[in-house]
Amino acid sequence: MNDRNDGSADQSPSAGPALTRAATSEDIPPDAPVEASTLFGGHRQVVIGHNGCRYVLRITRHGRLILNK
């Protein structure tokens, strides 16, 4: 039996990476900027629903943002 207390035998679930929850609007101040990389998650476009309409926000090949309805 290993009586050492160096953590090498600790395989409990709490030893793994911490789980995080998604940010909500209450977590973010209304005037705080949101990085485009956070919104796009590595993609070139995202679809946004607003008041029952669908909008597409995309990054152009020149790095600009375009919002289309």
Buried (B, 14 or more C-beta within 10 A) or exposed (E): EEEEEEEEEEEEEEEEEEEEEEEEEEEEEEEEEEEEEEEBEEEEEBEEEEEEEEEEBBBEEEEEEEEEE
